[in-house]
Amino acid sequence: MVKCAGCGVKEASRLECPNCKKLGIPGSFFCDQDCFKSNWGTHKAIHSILQAAAKAEEEKNETLPPNMRNYNFTGPLRPVYPLSEKREVPPHIARPDYADDPQGMSACEAVRERTVKILTKEEIESMRKVCRLAREVLDLVASHIKPGVTTDELDAICHQACIDRDSYPSPLNYAKFPKSICTSVNEVICHGIPDQRPLVEGDIINLDVTLYHGGFHGDLNATYPVGKVDQDSLDLMNTTKKSMEDAIAICKPGVPFRDIGNKIEEVIKPKGYGIVRRYTGHGINQRFHGLPNIVFYGGSKTPGKMEAGQVFTIEPMINAGTSNLDHWRDDWTAVTMDGSRSAQFEETILITETGAEILTRPPPTTSSSSKKKKKKSKANGGTSTPNGGSSTPNGSAGTPNGDGSATPTTEATAGVEGLVVEGGEE
């Protein structure tokens, strides 16, 4: 029996609220005319609520470019336009070959590689430097994550941080990407374009930073909670990070590139998550993207083995649901097909004679400097950082960097269980 939408007791007749029918609200049937009239004062509030919601959605869509207004979004996230103007890079800063190209095309990447590049000692030192700078920038930008901050504001922070280090933000104008950082929120897998949407308590956000300095690119990313997030999101982030760490741990000369995907699937498959197959890790040096292509799923036929002197990224993209994806009509933003959340972590690594060096993760500080920090902390009546002041502490969010900024990304390096990012000092 279908109950009356008015009294909620009697069986509903075929008498339907005409306004609900017009607005597309199903199930608004009443037992009789008298019941409809007596409950009208309460029932009509439904119309106001729905009309307000429809108006809000219409206003939100008005900010979108025309080609995105009829797009069927896969999840609840919506971009907020207009985008800010393209940020300028001072002319004294060296820039990659695509920086000023109208189509953002890289001439060096247009030349097909036949083998994976082996870097010289001098080139490796250049990679170490740019990767260290990239880590500094990521840590700085991540310290500003908190509810209410827009991704465009994070882009501005990243852009200025790159300039302050005499570096060019590699994403800017690469294949016409309009911003200096990729910000991928919730169901966005990768390549999210910073816009005017404020971060909301419970979001998760991936920051993907790449710098160009001294003729070389350094690339890394991490996913962070915004305030308090649900346990499912924390589990997804933890598992994604573990899959990357376990994959890095097997890297050394002679190991097939495809074993990276096998190891990642070994971690991910038992959890029931989806591994994104569309995007891969990549070689990186003077080229932003080059050989080898690193897939993150098992059973691939990716050719080649690791050799000392190779530099490439490991950056698995893991979805809480399906591995399938879609793209917003902005030429960039990749989203999960089912609207589930996605997480990603990335490091740039160097294959050494005996294993792998993580170029984007700075080494711990020396024991002498640790002792100095402990003494200074005790003198101030405080306590030292949990790991003795290393560059990748395991402490709580907002661990000082020495420049006054908080660095939640270092907790992402050590694990995100229980991490709450509430923003850092300015």
Contacts in CASP RR format, 6 or more apart in sequence:
PFRMAT RR
TARGET T0000
AUTHOR 0000-0000-0000
METHOD contacts of the structure
MODEL  1
MVKCAGCGVKEASRLECPNCKKLGIPGSFFCDQDCFKSNWGTHKAIHSIL
QAAAKAEEEKNETLPPNMRNYNFTGPLRPVYPLSEKREVPPHIARPDYAD
DPQGMSACEAVRERTVKILTKEEIESMRKVCRLAREVLDLVASHIKPGVT
TDELDAICHQACIDRDSYPSPLNYAKFPKSICTSVNEVICHGIPDQRPLV
EGDIINLDVTLYHGGFHGDLNATYPVGKVDQDSLDLMNTTKKSMEDAIAI
CKPGVPFRDIGNKIEEVIKPKGYGIVRRYTGHGINQRFHGLPNIVFYGGS
KTPGKMEAGQVFTIEPMINAGTSNLDHWRDDWTAVTMDGSRSAQFEETIL
ITETGAEILTRPPPTTSSSSKKKKKKSKANGGTSTPNGGSSTPNGSAGTP
NGDGSATPTTEATAGVEGLVVEGGEE
1 11 0 8 1.000
2 11 0 8 1.000
2 12 0 8 1.000
2 27 0 8 1.000
2 29 0 8 1.000
3 9 0 8 1.000
3 10 0 8 1.000
3 11 0 8 1.000
3 12 0 8 1.000
4 10 0 8 1.000
4 11 0 8 1.000
4 12 0 8 1.000
4 13 0 8 1.000
4 29 0 8 1.000
4 30 0 8 1.000
4 31 0 8 1.000
4 35 0 8 1.000
5 12 0 8 1.000
5 17 0 8 1.000
5 27 0 8 1.000
5 28 0 8 1.000
5 29 0 8 1.000
5 30 0 8 1.000
5 39 0 8 1.000
5 43 0 8 1.000
6 30 0 8 1.000
6 31 0 8 1.000
6 35 0 8 1.000
6 36 0 8 1.000
6 39 0 8 1.000
6 42 0 8 1.000
6 43 0 8 1.000
7 31 0 8 1.000
7 35 0 8 1.000
7 39 0 8 1.000
10 31 0 8 1.000
10 35 0 8 1.000
11 31 0 8 1.000
12 27 0 8 1.000
12 29 0 8 1.000
12 30 0 8 1.000
12 31 0 8 1.000
13 29 0 8 1.000
13 30 0 8 1.000
13 31 0 8 1.000
13 32 0 8 1.000
14 29 0 8 1.000
15 29 0 8 1.000
15 30 0 8 1.000
15 31 0 8 1.000
15 32 0 8 1.000
15 33 0 8 1.000
15 36 0 8 1.000
16 27 0 8 1.000
16 28 0 8 1.000
16 29 0 8 1.000
16 30 0 8 1.000
17 25 0 8 1.000
17 28 0 8 1.000
17 29 0 8 1.000
17 30 0 8 1.000
17 36 0 8 1.000
17 43 0 8 1.000
19 44 0 8 1.000
19 47 0 8 1.000
20 26 0 8 1.000
20 27 0 8 1.000
20 28 0 8 1.000
20 46 0 8 1.000
20 47 0 8 1.000
21 28 0 8 1.000
23 47 0 8 1.000
23 50 0 8 1.000
23 51 0 8 1.000
25 46 0 8 1.000
25 47 0 8 1.000
25 50 0 8 1.000
28 43 0 8 1.000
28 46 0 8 1.000
30 36 0 8 1.000
30 39 0 8 1.000
36 43 0 8 1.000
60 78 0 8 1.000
60 80 0 8 1.000
61 69 0 8 1.000
63 80 0 8 1.000
63 81 0 8 1.000
63 82 0 8 1.000
64 78 0 8 1.000
64 79 0 8 1.000
64 81 0 8 1.000
65 81 0 8 1.000
65 329 0 8 1.000
65 330 0 8 1.000
67 329 0 8 1.000
68 79 0 8 1.000
68 328 0 8 1.000
68 329 0 8 1.000
68 330 0 8 1.000
71 328 0 8 1.000
71 329 0 8 1.000
73 328 0 8 1.000
73 335 0 8 1.000
74 187 0 8 1.000
74 326 0 8 1.000
74 335 0 8 1.000
74 336 0 8 1.000
74 337 0 8 1.000
74 338 0 8 1.000
74 339 0 8 1.000
75 186 0 8 1.000
75 187 0 8 1.000
75 335 0 8 1.000
75 336 0 8 1.000
75 339 0 8 1.000
76 186 0 8 1.000
76 187 0 8 1.000
76 339 0 8 1.000
77 185 0 8 1.000
77 186 0 8 1.000
77 187 0 8 1.000
77 188 0 8 1.000
77 197 0 8 1.000
77 335 0 8 1.000
78 197 0 8 1.000
79 193 0 8 1.000
79 195 0 8 1.000
79 197 0 8 1.000
79 328 0 8 1.000
79 330 0 8 1.000
79 333 0 8 1.000
80 150 0 8 1.000
80 195 0 8 1.000
80 196 0 8 1.000
80 197 0 8 1.000
81 195 0 8 1.000
81 196 0 8 1.000
82 196 0 8 1.000
83 152 0 8 1.000
83 178 0 8 1.000
83 179 0 8 1.000
83 193 0 8 1.000
83 194 0 8 1.000
83 195 0 8 1.000
83 196 0 8 1.000
84 152 0 8 1.000
84 155 0 8 1.000
84 156 0 8 1.000
84 196 0 8 1.000
86 172 0 8 1.000
86 173 0 8 1.000
86 178 0 8 1.000
87 155 0 8 1.000
87 156 0 8 1.000
87 159 0 8 1.000
87 172 0 8 1.000
87 179 0 8 1.000
87 180 0 8 1.000
89 95 0 8 1.000
89 99 0 8 1.000
89 163 0 8 1.000
89 168 0 8 1.000
89 169 0 8 1.000
89 172 0 8 1.000
90 163 0 8 1.000
92 166 0 8 1.000
93 163 0 8 1.000
93 166 0 8 1.000
93 167 0 8 1.000
93 168 0 8 1.000
94 168 0 8 1.000
94 212 0 8 1.000
94 213 0 8 1.000
94 214 0 8 1.000
94 215 0 8 1.000
95 168 0 8 1.000
95 212 0 8 1.000
96 106 0 8 1.000
96 168 0 8 1.000
96 170 0 8 1.000
96 174 0 8 1.000
96 212 0 8 1.000
96 215 0 8 1.000
96 217 0 8 1.000
96 288 0 8 1.000
97 106 0 8 1.000
97 107 0 8 1.000
97 108 0 8 1.000
98 104 0 8 1.000
98 105 0 8 1.000
98 106 0 8 1.000
98 107 0 8 1.000
98 109 0 8 1.000
98 173 0 8 1.000
98 174 0 8 1.000
98 175 0 8 1.000
98 288 0 8 1.000
99 168 0 8 1.000
99 172 0 8 1.000
99 173 0 8 1.000
100 173 0 8 1.000
101 173 0 8 1.000
103 175 0 8 1.000
103 176 0 8 1.000
104 173 0 8 1.000
104 174 0 8 1.000
104 175 0 8 1.000
104 176 0 8 1.000
105 175 0 8 1.000
106 174 0 8 1.000
106 287 0 8 1.000
106 288 0 8 1.000
108 286 0 8 1.000
108 287 0 8 1.000
109 287 0 8 1.000
109 288 0 8 1.000
109 289 0 8 1.000
109 290 0 8 1.000
113 290 0 8 1.000
113 291 0 8 1.000
115 291 0 8 1.000
116 283 0 8 1.000
116 291 0 8 1.000
116 292 0 8 1.000
116 304 0 8 1.000
116 307 0 8 1.000
116 310 0 8 1.000
116 312 0 8 1.000
117 283 0 8 1.000
117 285 0 8 1.000
117 291 0 8 1.000
117 310 0 8 1.000
117 311 0 8 1.000
118 307 0 8 1.000
118 308 0 8 1.000
118 309 0 8 1.000
118 310 0 8 1.000
119 127 0 8 1.000
119 285 0 8 1.000
119 309 0 8 1.000
119 310 0 8 1.000
119 311 0 8 1.000
119 350 0 8 1.000
123 216 0 8 1.000
123 285 0 8 1.000
124 309 0 8 1.000
124 311 0 8 1.000
124 350 0 8 1.000
126 214 0 8 1.000
126 215 0 8 1.000
126 216 0 8 1.000
127 216 0 8 1.000
127 218 0 8 1.000
127 285 0 8 1.000
127 311 0 8 1.000
127 348 0 8 1.000
127 350 0 8 1.000
127 359 0 8 1.000
128 359 0 8 1.000
129 213 0 8 1.000
129 214 0 8 1.000
129 216 0 8 1.000
130 167 0 8 1.000
130 211 0 8 1.000
130 212 0 8 1.000
130 213 0 8 1.000
130 214 0 8 1.000
130 215 0 8 1.000
130 216 0 8 1.000
130 217 0 8 1.000
130 218 0 8 1.000
131 218 0 8 1.000
131 219 0 8 1.000
131 220 0 8 1.000
131 348 0 8 1.000
131 359 0 8 1.000
131 360 0 8 1.000
132 359 0 8 1.000
132 360 0 8 1.000
132 362 0 8 1.000
133 165 0 8 1.000
133 167 0 8 1.000
133 211 0 8 1.000
133 213 0 8 1.000
133 218 0 8 1.000
134 209 0 8 1.000
134 210 0 8 1.000
134 211 0 8 1.000
134 218 0 8 1.000
134 219 0 8 1.000
134 220 0 8 1.000
134 348 0 8 1.000
134 360 0 8 1.000
135 220 0 8 1.000
135 360 0 8 1.000
135 361 0 8 1.000
135 362 0 8 1.000
136 161 0 8 1.000
136 165 0 8 1.000
137 158 0 8 1.000
137 161 0 8 1.000
137 162 0 8 1.000
137 165 0 8 1.000
137 167 0 8 1.000
137 209 0 8 1.000
137 211 0 8 1.000
138 207 0 8 1.000
138 209 0 8 1.000
138 220 0 8 1.000
138 221 0 8 1.000
138 222 0 8 1.000
138 409 0 8 1.000
139 401 0 8 1.000
139 405 0 8 1.000
139 407 0 8 1.000
139 409 0 8 1.000
139 410 0 8 1.000
140 157 0 8 1.000
140 161 0 8 1.000
140 401 0 8 1.000
140 403 0 8 1.000
140 405 0 8 1.000
140 407 0 8 1.000
141 154 0 8 1.000
141 157 0 8 1.000
141 158 0 8 1.000
141 161 0 8 1.000
141 181 0 8 1.000
141 207 0 8 1.000
141 209 0 8 1.000
142 207 0 8 1.000
142 222 0 8 1.000
142 224 0 8 1.000
142 407 0 8 1.000
142 408 0 8 1.000
142 409 0 8 1.000
142 412 0 8 1.000
142 421 0 8 1.000
143 398 0 8 1.000
143 401 0 8 1.000
143 405 0 8 1.000
143 406 0 8 1.000
143 407 0 8 1.000
143 408 0 8 1.000
143 409 0 8 1.000
143 423 0 8 1.000
143 424 0 8 1.000
143 425 0 8 1.000
144 153 0 8 1.000
144 154 0 8 1.000
144 157 0 8 1.000
144 423 0 8 1.000
144 424 0 8 1.000
145 154 0 8 1.000
145 199 0 8 1.000
145 205 0 8 1.000
145 207 0 8 1.000
145 224 0 8 1.000
145 226 0 8 1.000
145 408 0 8 1.000
145 421 0 8 1.000
145 423 0 8 1.000
146 199 0 8 1.000
146 226 0 8 1.000
146 227 0 8 1.000
146 421 0 8 1.000
146 422 0 8 1.000
146 423 0 8 1.000
146 424 0 8 1.000
147 198 0 8 1.000
147 199 0 8 1.000
147 200 0 8 1.000
147 201 0 8 1.000
147 202 0 8 1.000
147 203 0 8 1.000
147 226 0 8 1.000
147 227 0 8 1.000
148 198 0 8 1.000
148 199 0 8 1.000
148 200 0 8 1.000
149 198 0 8 1.000
149 199 0 8 1.000
150 194 0 8 1.000
150 195 0 8 1.000
150 196 0 8 1.000
150 197 0 8 1.000
150 198 0 8 1.000
150 199 0 8 1.000
151 183 0 8 1.000
151 185 0 8 1.000
151 194 0 8 1.000
151 195 0 8 1.000
151 197 0 8 1.000
151 199 0 8 1.000
151 205 0 8 1.000
152 194 0 8 1.000
152 195 0 8 1.000
152 196 0 8 1.000
154 181 0 8 1.000
154 183 0 8 1.000
154 194 0 8 1.000
154 207 0 8 1.000
155 179 0 8 1.000
155 180 0 8 1.000
155 181 0 8 1.000
155 183 0 8 1.000
155 194 0 8 1.000
158 169 0 8 1.000
158 180 0 8 1.000
158 181 0 8 1.000
158 207 0 8 1.000
158 209 0 8 1.000
159 169 0 8 1.000
159 172 0 8 1.000
159 180 0 8 1.000
159 181 0 8 1.000
162 168 0 8 1.000
162 169 0 8 1.000
162 180 0 8 1.000
162 211 0 8 1.000
165 211 0 8 1.000
165 213 0 8 1.000
166 213 0 8 1.000
167 211 0 8 1.000
167 212 0 8 1.000
167 213 0 8 1.000
168 211 0 8 1.000
168 212 0 8 1.000
168 213 0 8 1.000
169 180 0 8 1.000
169 181 0 8 1.000
169 209 0 8 1.000
169 210 0 8 1.000
169 211 0 8 1.000
169 212 0 8 1.000
170 210 0 8 1.000
170 211 0 8 1.000
170 212 0 8 1.000
170 217 0 8 1.000
170 218 0 8 1.000
170 219 0 8 1.000
170 288 0 8 1.000
171 177 0 8 1.000
171 179 0 8 1.000
171 180 0 8 1.000
171 181 0 8 1.000
171 182 0 8 1.000
171 208 0 8 1.000
171 210 0 8 1.000
172 178 0 8 1.000
172 179 0 8 1.000
172 180 0 8 1.000
174 288 0 8 1.000
176 331 0 8 1.000
177 191 0 8 1.000
177 193 0 8 1.000
177 332 0 8 1.000
178 193 0 8 1.000
179 193 0 8 1.000
179 194 0 8 1.000
181 194 0 8 1.000
181 207 0 8 1.000
181 208 0 8 1.000
181 209 0 8 1.000
182 190 0 8 1.000
182 191 0 8 1.000
182 192 0 8 1.000
182 193 0 8 1.000
182 206 0 8 1.000
182 207 0 8 1.000
182 208 0 8 1.000
182 221 0 8 1.000
183 192 0 8 1.000
183 193 0 8 1.000
183 194 0 8 1.000
183 205 0 8 1.000
183 206 0 8 1.000
183 207 0 8 1.000
183 208 0 8 1.000
184 190 0 8 1.000
184 191 0 8 1.000
184 192 0 8 1.000
184 205 0 8 1.000
184 206 0 8 1.000
184 208 0 8 1.000
184 333 0 8 1.000
184 342 0 8 1.000
184 344 0 8 1.000
185 192 0 8 1.000
185 197 0 8 1.000
185 199 0 8 1.000
185 203 0 8 1.000
185 204 0 8 1.000
185 205 0 8 1.000
185 206 0 8 1.000
186 203 0 8 1.000
186 204 0 8 1.000
186 205 0 8 1.000
186 341 0 8 1.000
186 342 0 8 1.000
187 335 0 8 1.000
187 336 0 8 1.000
187 339 0 8 1.000
187 340 0 8 1.000
187 341 0 8 1.000
187 342 0 8 1.000
188 206 0 8 1.000
188 333 0 8 1.000
188 334 0 8 1.000
188 335 0 8 1.000
188 342 0 8 1.000
189 276 0 8 1.000
189 279 0 8 1.000
189 317 0 8 1.000
189 319 0 8 1.000
189 325 0 8 1.000
189 334 0 8 1.000
189 335 0 8 1.000
189 336 0 8 1.000
189 342 0 8 1.000
189 344 0 8 1.000
190 206 0 8 1.000
190 208 0 8 1.000
190 276 0 8 1.000
190 279 0 8 1.000
190 317 0 8 1.000
190 334 0 8 1.000
190 344 0 8 1.000
191 208 0 8 1.000
191 332 0 8 1.000
191 333 0 8 1.000
191 334 0 8 1.000
192 332 0 8 1.000
192 333 0 8 1.000
192 334 0 8 1.000
193 330 0 8 1.000
193 332 0 8 1.000
193 333 0 8 1.000
199 205 0 8 1.000
199 226 0 8 1.000
200 226 0 8 1.000
201 226 0 8 1.000
201 227 0 8 1.000
201 228 0 8 1.000
202 225 0 8 1.000
202 226 0 8 1.000
202 227 0 8 1.000
202 228 0 8 1.000
202 229 0 8 1.000
202 230 0 8 1.000
202 233 0 8 1.000
203 225 0 8 1.000
203 226 0 8 1.000
203 229 0 8 1.000
204 223 0 8 1.000
204 224 0 8 1.000
204 225 0 8 1.000
204 226 0 8 1.000
204 229 0 8 1.000
204 233 0 8 1.000
204 237 0 8 1.000
204 341 0 8 1.000
204 343 0 8 1.000
205 223 0 8 1.000
205 224 0 8 1.000
205 226 0 8 1.000
206 221 0 8 1.000
206 222 0 8 1.000
206 223 0 8 1.000
206 224 0 8 1.000
206 342 0 8 1.000
206 343 0 8 1.000
206 344 0 8 1.000
207 221 0 8 1.000
207 222 0 8 1.000
207 224 0 8 1.000
207 409 0 8 1.000
208 219 0 8 1.000
208 220 0 8 1.000
208 221 0 8 1.000
208 344 0 8 1.000
208 346 0 8 1.000
209 219 0 8 1.000
209 220 0 8 1.000
209 221 0 8 1.000
210 217 0 8 1.000
210 218 0 8 1.000
210 219 0 8 1.000
210 220 0 8 1.000
210 288 0 8 1.000
211 217 0 8 1.000
211 218 0 8 1.000
212 218 0 8 1.000
212 288 0 8 1.000
215 286 0 8 1.000
216 285 0 8 1.000
216 286 0 8 1.000
217 284 0 8 1.000
217 285 0 8 1.000
217 286 0 8 1.000
217 287 0 8 1.000
217 288 0 8 1.000
218 284 0 8 1.000
218 348 0 8 1.000
218 359 0 8 1.000
218 360 0 8 1.000
219 284 0 8 1.000
219 288 0 8 1.000
219 313 0 8 1.000
219 346 0 8 1.000
219 348 0 8 1.000
219 360 0 8 1.000
220 313 0 8 1.000
220 346 0 8 1.000
220 347 0 8 1.000
220 348 0 8 1.000
220 360 0 8 1.000
221 315 0 8 1.000
221 344 0 8 1.000
221 345 0 8 1.000
221 346 0 8 1.000
222 241 0 8 1.000
222 344 0 8 1.000
222 345 0 8 1.000
222 346 0 8 1.000
222 409 0 8 1.000
222 412 0 8 1.000
222 413 0 8 1.000
223 237 0 8 1.000
223 240 0 8 1.000
223 241 0 8 1.000
223 343 0 8 1.000
223 344 0 8 1.000
223 345 0 8 1.000
223 412 0 8 1.000
223 416 0 8 1.000
224 408 0 8 1.000
224 409 0 8 1.000
224 412 0 8 1.000
224 416 0 8 1.000
224 419 0 8 1.000
224 421 0 8 1.000
225 233 0 8 1.000
225 234 0 8 1.000
225 237 0 8 1.000
225 416 0 8 1.000
225 419 0 8 1.000
225 420 0 8 1.000
225 421 0 8 1.000
226 421 0 8 1.000
227 420 0 8 1.000
227 421 0 8 1.000
227 422 0 8 1.000
228 420 0 8 1.000
232 320 0 8 1.000
232 341 0 8 1.000
233 320 0 8 1.000
233 341 0 8 1.000
233 343 0 8 1.000
234 416 0 8 1.000
234 417 0 8 1.000
234 418 0 8 1.000
234 419 0 8 1.000
235 271 0 8 1.000
236 273 0 8 1.000
236 318 0 8 1.000
236 320 0 8 1.000
236 341 0 8 1.000
236 342 0 8 1.000
236 343 0 8 1.000
237 343 0 8 1.000
237 412 0 8 1.000
237 416 0 8 1.000
238 415 0 8 1.000
238 416 0 8 1.000
238 417 0 8 1.000
239 267 0 8 1.000
239 268 0 8 1.000
239 271 0 8 1.000
239 273 0 8 1.000
239 318 0 8 1.000
240 268 0 8 1.000
240 316 0 8 1.000
240 317 0 8 1.000
240 318 0 8 1.000
240 343 0 8 1.000
240 344 0 8 1.000
240 345 0 8 1.000
241 343 0 8 1.000
241 345 0 8 1.000
241 412 0 8 1.000
241 415 0 8 1.000
241 416 0 8 1.000
242 267 0 8 1.000
243 263 0 8 1.000
243 264 0 8 1.000
243 267 0 8 1.000
243 268 0 8 1.000
243 296 0 8 1.000
243 316 0 8 1.000
243 318 0 8 1.000
244 264 0 8 1.000
244 314 0 8 1.000
244 315 0 8 1.000
244 316 0 8 1.000
244 345 0 8 1.000
244 346 0 8 1.000
244 347 0 8 1.000
246 263 0 8 1.000
246 264 0 8 1.000
246 266 0 8 1.000
246 267 0 8 1.000
247 260 0 8 1.000
247 261 0 8 1.000
247 263 0 8 1.000
247 264 0 8 1.000
247 296 0 8 1.000
247 314 0 8 1.000
247 316 0 8 1.000
248 314 0 8 1.000
248 347 0 8 1.000
248 349 0 8 1.000
248 356 0 8 1.000
248 358 0 8 1.000
250 259 0 8 1.000
250 260 0 8 1.000
250 263 0 8 1.000
251 260 0 8 1.000
251 306 0 8 1.000
251 314 0 8 1.000
251 349 0 8 1.000
251 351 0 8 1.000
251 355 0 8 1.000
251 356 0 8 1.000
252 306 0 8 1.000
252 351 0 8 1.000
252 352 0 8 1.000
252 354 0 8 1.000
252 355 0 8 1.000
252 356 0 8 1.000
253 305 0 8 1.000
253 306 0 8 1.000
253 307 0 8 1.000
253 308 0 8 1.000
253 351 0 8 1.000
253 353 0 8 1.000
253 355 0 8 1.000
254 305 0 8 1.000
254 306 0 8 1.000
254 307 0 8 1.000
255 305 0 8 1.000
255 306 0 8 1.000
256 302 0 8 1.000
256 304 0 8 1.000
256 305 0 8 1.000
256 306 0 8 1.000
257 292 0 8 1.000
257 293 0 8 1.000
257 294 0 8 1.000
257 302 0 8 1.000
257 303 0 8 1.000
257 304 0 8 1.000
257 305 0 8 1.000
257 306 0 8 1.000
258 295 0 8 1.000
258 298 0 8 1.000
258 299 0 8 1.000
258 300 0 8 1.000
258 301 0 8 1.000
258 302 0 8 1.000
260 294 0 8 1.000
260 295 0 8 1.000
260 296 0 8 1.000
260 314 0 8 1.000
261 294 0 8 1.000
261 295 0 8 1.000
261 296 0 8 1.000
261 297 0 8 1.000
261 298 0 8 1.000
261 299 0 8 1.000
261 300 0 8 1.000
262 298 0 8 1.000
262 299 0 8 1.000
264 275 0 8 1.000
264 296 0 8 1.000
264 297 0 8 1.000
264 298 0 8 1.000
264 316 0 8 1.000
265 275 0 8 1.000
265 296 0 8 1.000
265 297 0 8 1.000
265 298 0 8 1.000
265 299 0 8 1.000
268 274 0 8 1.000
268 275 0 8 1.000
268 316 0 8 1.000
268 318 0 8 1.000
272 321 0 8 1.000
273 318 0 8 1.000
273 319 0 8 1.000
273 320 0 8 1.000
273 321 0 8 1.000
274 318 0 8 1.000
274 319 0 8 1.000
274 320 0 8 1.000
274 321 0 8 1.000
274 322 0 8 1.000
274 323 0 8 1.000
275 296 0 8 1.000
275 297 0 8 1.000
275 316 0 8 1.000
275 317 0 8 1.000
275 318 0 8 1.000
275 319 0 8 1.000
275 323 0 8 1.000
276 296 0 8 1.000
276 316 0 8 1.000
276 317 0 8 1.000
276 318 0 8 1.000
276 319 0 8 1.000
276 323 0 8 1.000
276 325 0 8 1.000
276 334 0 8 1.000
276 342 0 8 1.000
277 295 0 8 1.000
277 296 0 8 1.000
277 297 0 8 1.000
277 323 0 8 1.000
278 325 0 8 1.000
278 334 0 8 1.000
279 317 0 8 1.000
279 334 0 8 1.000
280 293 0 8 1.000
280 294 0 8 1.000
280 295 0 8 1.000
280 296 0 8 1.000
281 293 0 8 1.000
281 294 0 8 1.000
281 295 0 8 1.000
281 296 0 8 1.000
281 312 0 8 1.000
281 313 0 8 1.000
281 314 0 8 1.000
281 315 0 8 1.000
282 289 0 8 1.000
282 290 0 8 1.000
282 291 0 8 1.000
282 292 0 8 1.000
282 293 0 8 1.000
282 294 0 8 1.000
282 312 0 8 1.000
282 313 0 8 1.000
283 289 0 8 1.000
283 290 0 8 1.000
283 291 0 8 1.000
283 292 0 8 1.000
283 294 0 8 1.000
283 310 0 8 1.000
283 311 0 8 1.000
283 312 0 8 1.000
283 313 0 8 1.000
284 290 0 8 1.000
284 311 0 8 1.000
284 312 0 8 1.000
284 313 0 8 1.000
284 348 0 8 1.000
285 311 0 8 1.000
292 302 0 8 1.000
292 304 0 8 1.000
292 310 0 8 1.000
292 312 0 8 1.000
293 302 0 8 1.000
294 302 0 8 1.000
294 312 0 8 1.000
294 313 0 8 1.000
294 314 0 8 1.000
294 315 0 8 1.000
295 302 0 8 1.000
296 315 0 8 1.000
296 316 0 8 1.000
296 317 0 8 1.000
306 351 0 8 1.000
307 351 0 8 1.000
308 351 0 8 1.000
308 352 0 8 1.000
308 353 0 8 1.000
309 350 0 8 1.000
309 351 0 8 1.000
309 352 0 8 1.000
310 350 0 8 1.000
310 351 0 8 1.000
311 348 0 8 1.000
311 349 0 8 1.000
311 350 0 8 1.000
311 351 0 8 1.000
311 359 0 8 1.000
312 348 0 8 1.000
312 349 0 8 1.000
313 346 0 8 1.000
313 347 0 8 1.000
313 348 0 8 1.000
313 349 0 8 1.000
314 346 0 8 1.000
314 347 0 8 1.000
314 349 0 8 1.000
315 344 0 8 1.000
315 345 0 8 1.000
315 346 0 8 1.000
315 347 0 8 1.000
316 344 0 8 1.000
316 345 0 8 1.000
317 342 0 8 1.000
317 343 0 8 1.000
317 344 0 8 1.000
318 342 0 8 1.000
318 343 0 8 1.000
318 344 0 8 1.000
319 325 0 8 1.000
319 336 0 8 1.000
319 340 0 8 1.000
319 341 0 8 1.000
319 342 0 8 1.000
320 336 0 8 1.000
320 340 0 8 1.000
320 341 0 8 1.000
320 342 0 8 1.000
321 336 0 8 1.000
321 338 0 8 1.000
321 340 0 8 1.000
322 336 0 8 1.000
322 337 0 8 1.000
322 338 0 8 1.000
322 340 0 8 1.000
324 336 0 8 1.000
324 337 0 8 1.000
324 338 0 8 1.000
325 334 0 8 1.000
325 335 0 8 1.000
325 336 0 8 1.000
325 337 0 8 1.000
326 334 0 8 1.000
326 335 0 8 1.000
326 336 0 8 1.000
326 337 0 8 1.000
327 333 0 8 1.000
327 334 0 8 1.000
327 335 0 8 1.000
328 335 0 8 1.000
335 342 0 8 1.000
336 342 0 8 1.000
345 412 0 8 1.000
346 360 0 8 1.000
347 358 0 8 1.000
347 359 0 8 1.000
347 360 0 8 1.000
347 361 0 8 1.000
348 358 0 8 1.000
348 359 0 8 1.000
348 360 0 8 1.000
349 356 0 8 1.000
349 357 0 8 1.000
349 358 0 8 1.000
349 359 0 8 1.000
350 356 0 8 1.000
350 357 0 8 1.000
350 359 0 8 1.000
361 391 0 8 1.000
361 392 0 8 1.000
361 413 0 8 1.000
362 391 0 8 1.000
362 392 0 8 1.000
363 391 0 8 1.000
364 387 0 8 1.000
364 389 0 8 1.000
364 390 0 8 1.000
364 391 0 8 1.000
364 392 0 8 1.000
365 373 0 8 1.000
365 389 0 8 1.000
365 390 0 8 1.000
365 391 0 8 1.000
369 389 0 8 1.000
370 384 0 8 1.000
370 388 0 8 1.000
370 389 0 8 1.000
370 390 0 8 1.000
373 384 0 8 1.000
373 385 0 8 1.000
373 388 0 8 1.000
373 389 0 8 1.000
374 384 0 8 1.000
374 388 0 8 1.000
377 383 0 8 1.000
377 384 0 8 1.000
378 384 0 8 1.000
385 393 0 8 1.000
385 395 0 8 1.000
385 399 0 8 1.000
386 393 0 8 1.000
386 394 0 8 1.000
386 395 0 8 1.000
387 393 0 8 1.000
387 394 0 8 1.000
387 395 0 8 1.000
391 410 0 8 1.000
392 410 0 8 1.000
392 413 0 8 1.000
392 414 0 8 1.000
393 399 0 8 1.000
393 410 0 8 1.000
393 411 0 8 1.000
393 414 0 8 1.000
394 411 0 8 1.000
394 414 0 8 1.000
394 415 0 8 1.000
395 410 0 8 1.000
395 411 0 8 1.000
395 414 0 8 1.000
396 411 0 8 1.000
396 419 0 8 1.000
397 406 0 8 1.000
397 408 0 8 1.000
397 411 0 8 1.000
397 419 0 8 1.000
397 420 0 8 1.000
397 421 0 8 1.000
397 422 0 8 1.000
397 423 0 8 1.000
398 406 0 8 1.000
398 407 0 8 1.000
398 408 0 8 1.000
398 421 0 8 1.000
398 423 0 8 1.000
398 424 0 8 1.000
399 406 0 8 1.000
399 407 0 8 1.000
399 410 0 8 1.000
399 411 0 8 1.000
400 406 0 8 1.000
400 407 0 8 1.000
401 407 0 8 1.000
404 425 0 8 1.000
405 424 0 8 1.000
405 425 0 8 1.000
406 423 0 8 1.000
406 424 0 8 1.000
406 425 0 8 1.000
408 419 0 8 1.000
408 421 0 8 1.000
408 423 0 8 1.000
411 419 0 8 1.000
412 419 0 8 1.000
END
